Amino acid sequence: MKKILALVLAVAMLLSLTAFASADFSGEIKIWVAENTVAFTEEKVAEFKAEHPEYAGMTVTIQPVGEGDAAGNMITDVESGADIFGFAQDQLARLVAAGALEEVEEGNAAVVEEENDAGSVGAVKLGDTMYAYPMTSDNGYFLYYDSTVITDVTTLEGVLDQAAAAGKSVYFELNSGWYQTAFFFGAGCELTFDTDDEGNLVGMNSSYGTDAGVRALKAMIAVANHPAFVNGSSVSNATNAAAVVSGTWDSDAAKTLFGEGYAAAKLPTVDGFQLGGFGGFKMLGVKPQVDEDKLAACDALAAFLTSEKVQIDRYNAVGWGPSNKAAQQIDAVQQDVALSALAAQLAFCAPQGQYPGDYWARATALGDDVIAHKFDGLDDAALLAVMQQFEQDCASYLNK
């Protein structure tokens, strides 16, 4: 009797393993990626299907929906959204709260943890739970400059003076809640929002309304008053520029603008402190599925599209900086001027988390006032009141 029972259990276990291993899927999967990676993704999906015959019969539709739009579209209508989609890390909490992200399969999560840099691994987690696959560690800003004009990038004051002496401009987008943090975080301020495990905003941590906030604001005012300053961050739109604060997406435009003088570096200091800012990451998310075989296919495909080899291929194809630690070590990445500057800057940056929409509008208003010289001549007490009001406004957004 014991032998018969053992045989039955062995057969049942074999059938179970066989069913798990043969999770074929021949249905449809929809993917959203940035427009400039559509052709690349099509090529890689073809490679995936060739390497995984169990998925050779599935149909994959790839549509151009950028990271900025994908999260909003998914949150608006999860059911009609993509099965796999690229997005930026600051949208993670909103997507989790909307039920638009499946937890990363346990085995894949272990691989992600081991193979990707710490910043990107932290960015795909909410609490201790991993909800997405890291794809890049390349979202942040630094200084592009013309080395025939700017020979010393130690201080922002010096960069501005050198540009002015040559009759040229320095572009820095002061009325952006993203670029603006370079001053506040650099001066030692904090402004973060806490989320619960469902992605809802539940608290704020801020020290903007302090002496450090006043120091940052005064540095912004001084920059805005410099004759070489121009508000902006688009290299393509810059004219007569000696330097532009922007990111890796502008590297080709910067090469064209600065020619033989093309160079990049971490942000300089200002008023004696190192400019900081946000660091960011791109990632792939998988939507929850009713069909377990489809979910397995989506997980396998998302893991493949963010693997070491594909991250290297994606860098070579479109210049996106890898989050995979091995991919970061290849010669081409190590020698990339823009990515090297970003890597140096990320040491002084904070990961961009979830921020209420009203924060961005409020930060723009603050920057607009700086550019319009509304704070010129105010003493420290008056500037402190400005920053305390800013902090109170940000706190009020939790109740909306």
Protein Blocks (a to p, Z undefined) as FASTA:
>chain_A
ZZmmmmmmmmmmmmmmmmmmmmccfbdcdddddfklmmmmmmmmmmmmmmmmmlmmpccd
dddddfklmmmmmmmmmmlmcfbdcddfklmmmmmmnopaccddfklmmmmmmmpcfklm
mmmpghjbcfbdcfbdcbccdddddfklmmcfkbmklmmmmmmmnopacdddfkbcklmm
mmmmmnopacdddddfkopafbdcdfklcfklmmmmmmmmmmmmpmkbccdjbfklpghi
abdcddfklmmmmmmmnmmmoccdddddeehiacebddddddddddddfblmlmmmmmmm
mmmmmgmklmmmmmmmnopacfbfklmmpmklmmmmklmmmmmmmmmcccdddddfklmm
mmmmmmmmmmnopmgoiafklmmmmmmmmmmmmmmmmmZZ
